[in-house]
């Protein structure tokens, strides 16, 4: 069996792939363009991809191909009609990053809520040396206990965040953009209530016709000026120009984003024009990427390959 990774760099260099090597020949390409793909896939039995487009142009030369594994939940890069036409099966992965994304959600929150950038700079710049008193009150912050934490998208990650927020003593509410029935043990509200009552609003929803652009200027105007917005779902759920305007106008206290409309970040992204940089934290789509989550992802895909060929 020949297993080909077409964009292995998207998984990092620190992941153990010995399980794949036990199944056959493994070839790893750091990145692959559409022009490079036909030559690289022609002898492959299995392709492992993240963002590479899989379609007639890229895999028509792959005469041995039987299975395509996507190292993510989203499968927008697959031409599923063409795969079906060829009798090639595909697999994706869900649930591998729940703990990782939930952890990063709180890392972003506390960085913003407790003004950690300011306090870190205050000490690093030497301003704490021989200050008048032992503490420093220039930037105040509050306890999470008693706040209202709103969640957009109550899947596995949303539920994990809700449970942790509840342990901190927050009141948790959520909104389902798709209109799904209320989930037992969680308080479902309408969208306007989510916006108007949330002290923290975290997004853990997929991108679809219900969520695309839902967080826009009208939504931001309905939120508390003291609210913190977190997006760990998908970038286009937020209108970035409207968010930049809302932050500059003081309609929100702060925003923390791990996902953007265009990734890597475009040089004309309107969020680069936010005046007060302390009000915005952007991390480069790393919430999913703890070592444990990435290794778990590989183990799941290894199992998918073994199961697929074991059943043949």
Buried (B, 14 or more C-beta within 10 A) or exposed (E): BBBBBBBBEBBEEEEEBEBBEEBEEBEBBEEBEEEBBBEBBBBBBBBBBBBBBBBEBBBBBBEEBBBBBBBBBBEEBBBEEBBEEBEBBBBBBEEBBBBBBBBBBBBBBBBBBBBBBEBEEBEEEEEEEEEEEEEBEEEEEEEBEEBBBBBBBBBBBBBBBBEBBBEBEBBBBBBBBEEEEEBEEBBBBEBEBBBBBBBBBBBBBBBEEBBBEBBBBEBBEBBBEEBBBBBBBBBBBBBBBBBBBBBBEEBBBBBBBBBBBEEEBEEEBBBBEBEEEBBBBBBEBEBBBBEEBBBBBBBBBBEBBBEBBEEE
